[in-house]
Amino acid sequence: MKQQIRGYVGTYTKGESKGIYSFILDTEKAQLSDAKLVAELENPTYVTVSHDNQYLFSVVKEGDKGGAAAYSIHAQTGELEFLNSLVDTGASPCHVSVDLANQNVVTANYHKGTVDLYTIDATDGSIQSLVSSSQLVGSGPNKERQEKPHTHYSGYTPDGKYVVVVDLGIDQILTYEIKNRSLVEVQSLTVQPGSGPRHLEFHPNGKFAYVMTELSSEVIALSYNSAEGKFTELQSISTIPSNFTENNQGAAIHLSSDGHFVYVSNRGHNSIATFKVEQDTGELTFVEHTSTEGDWPRDFTLDPTEQYVVVANQETSNLVLYKRDETTGKLTLTDSSLSIPYPVCVKFLQG
């Protein structure tokens, strides 16, 4: 594993922010450094790196249009080279994922309530065309936030067989198959009304998955039937202390690659909550809260060595570095932080 690992940060382009930034994590020195702008574009709020580290895909806003943009990643320098963008009328998406084979990209559009499927050019990694769009329908009991569908996540199942979509507005987790370049819904699960599910992550064993809810600040543990693409609810557990009564909105969720720990970020309580996974049942036990040393931790990530966690505090425009105990799952604040304007999403090159 390299001592210096490059990360990328998607941002809201307000204030001083101009697009996608990169930084370096030095795993020997426990230090973040070298923050710099690597791609100038509007509101690249979510980015993803292909599994072979060749490409970076981002959501993008271009005036009154929105869609996805593709970049190639320079193998030595980590610099981004713009390949192309594909946009359509209306608001930009909020989430983007790429499949293992670099054949398709899916985006979730919070404002439109859609999931969109794009094909990727096999020769150069550019985005070829928007081939399928699924419009979700319905509403939830929270009149302010659930007046219509608000699709917040779209990603691939571990075996690549299905696309999973999480919709905050209708309290649903939906499973799609890609047939003849079209998104075809095959399963749906309705969770607690008003919970507002936001993001989902699979356990490495492929049998469990975990959803962070934004409105109720909970993690929902799910069992997953990979043959049918079907989810079943196992448990729901709060991510904030019972005596915390101020505004909190659940945000990101990530698992350690050994499947032993689930981490989530709380915007408002401004903490990372750590949970231990019971390997036989998939259920969670609360471990600790850790302050994010900033305001509105919209995202965070484990580095490829999993010795560290990097937290992105959107409203205080800072990345904060934590050392991670791989046995207990607990996080310890280091003395390293980095200024990046309005960070929303953090991704590392794979080790």
Disulfide bonds with the S-S distance in Angstrom:
none
